[in-house]
Amino acid sequence: MIQNSTNNDIVKNLKEISYEMSILIVEDDILLQEQLKTFLSRFFKHIDVANNGLEALDKYSKNQYSLIFTDLTMPFMGGEELAKKIKLINESQHIMVLSAHSESDKLIQLVNIGIDGYLLKPLDITSVLKQITKICQAIYNRDMLEHFNLMLEESNSELMNRNAELRAALKELTAAKETIQKLSTPQNQTKIKQTKPKQEVSFVQTKKVSAIEFANSYPLELESTNESLEDLEAQFYILLANAEKTFDQRSIVELTGLLNDFAREIEMIPQFASIAHGIFEVEKAFRSVQDHTKIPTVLPMLGSLFDNLEKWRKGIFLYQDVDDIHYMDNSLISDALSLQGFLSSENSTSDSSDMELF
């Protein structure tokens, strides 16, 4: 339980700081390359892959990457030579090395080149998450510092422009005051009252409720719900990462339990009862699947549903930047129904196959 909790915290932190980052994976083992890409796509905005150092250099010349993962032993150009060439191009580029060996001499050489981390194969999820989070935190801090410096420069420039505009406005205001004084005579006031048109005030009625309005109505409840949903999301992504290696009876129990907890948390807010119902239906569909070997084929669909649920949660509960709290209801319910329908069809196919055997 302590290990699980630690992983959940790491996942939440990593997803918050890496969502705008792009990475390059350089690995000649296609299976490991795909596994890494699938796992890391939960955290990073964009991922490119290369089969060797030469391909990686070509991609590097055309794109910018926050972080590069590279194997050491590859055809045409290995990871050590690739790291040297990239550091000559961009000394501040962050690079992590993957290797099945841990020779101290090789590690010293890589440290001298300027790599940021060293991951041993076979990869351990907890170790990978910790090292990636450490490096991404450094990248995030650097980018935020650059962003704040740029904002400061822009603010100074804007202040100078505003001062010029204020001086011009002051001149206009002085001229306007003089005009008003001339119009303030009793004779002119009478003319203005006689010619001033009658104005009507109208109010636009709308049924939309913004996230800000919603949060102001239930501040404590929504904060608690956001934290609970965020924790459940982290548990799901850990489960999904482990499921790519193996999926057994214990996995289905954990998965359906997570879906049930997620739906119950949303159900506490009446405005989102339809979304909660959709997730409950997905949970029932998973429970009814008889052939558990077919479940991994639908995990990408479930991952897509949780990605959209995370986007929905952040827009309403965390950032509170949406104009309508129901802006994703139809999309989420459609995703849930599609997943439920797919699972039901898989179950029906399984039943038909069983009947043919007898």
Secondary structure, 3 states (H helix, E strand, C coil): CHHHHHHHHHHHHHHHHHCCCEEEEECCCHHHHHHHHHHHCCCCCEEEEECCHHHHHHHHHHCCCCEEEEECCCCCCCHHHHHHHHHHHCCCCEEEEEECCCCHHHHHHHHHHCCCEEEECCCCHHHHHHHHHHHHHHHHHHHHHHHHHHHHHHHHHHHHHHHHHHHHHHHHHHHHHHHHHHHCCHHHHHHHHHHCCCCCCCCCCCCCCCHHHHHHHCHHHHHHHHHHHHHHHHHHHHHHHHHCCCCCHHHHHHHHHHHHHHHHHHHCCHHHHHHHHHHHHHHHHHHHCCCHHHHHHHHHHHHHHHHHHHHHHHHHHHCCCCCCCCCCHHHHHHHHHHHHHHHHHHHHHHHHHHHHHC
